[in-house]
Amino acid sequence: MAMSSDTIFFFENHMDALPLYEALEQRILNEIDHVWIKARKSQISFYKKHLFACVSFSRIRKKADCPSSYIVVTFGLNHKVDSPRIEIATEPYPNRWTHHLLVAERAEIDEELMLWIKEAADFAAVK
């Protein structure tokens, strides 16, 4: 699948992080049916019926504590995930938890992350 110009623009100042995004996008598209993607200035969003995950460069750590190349993956669930991988988890609405984690290596786009993202897609589909 050809990358949109909006996606290329999103990574304009972070081209070193593009391979991480491409690996994540490929897994999401291969493992979750009927996904559509919307690239904006501040994030790339993944939808089924509703938004279920996104990629950004949001500041979730102090800059000094961030690797040189990374993406932030955000997903929503009906419960809080208790994992050292989760940098920030907030509950903006009752039983709606938003989780943010930093991905700096392809190996971090693993089965655990994909299980959370698939669960988020299922959760978004029944909102």
C-alpha angles and dihedrals in degrees: 000000000000116000115244122243088241090059092049089049091050090057095041093115095030105047090144088066094051095091089057091053093046091053092049094045091050093052093047093049092045096046105035123055126227098012122160126191131216120191117202134170095269104029147005111234131205118209140183108165088330137008111291106165142004143188122223144145093244115159105252095150135032109276091243089058095051124095117242092254126032148124128221114230117202127188137166129229138168090246139038117264112223105210135126087231091068109089097185133009121182134176105218091170130018109283093002112108123185115205127195126193135171119235116196102158135042090237088067089065087081140140093279093055091044091051089055092047092048090049089050090052091051091047092050091050092061099043 
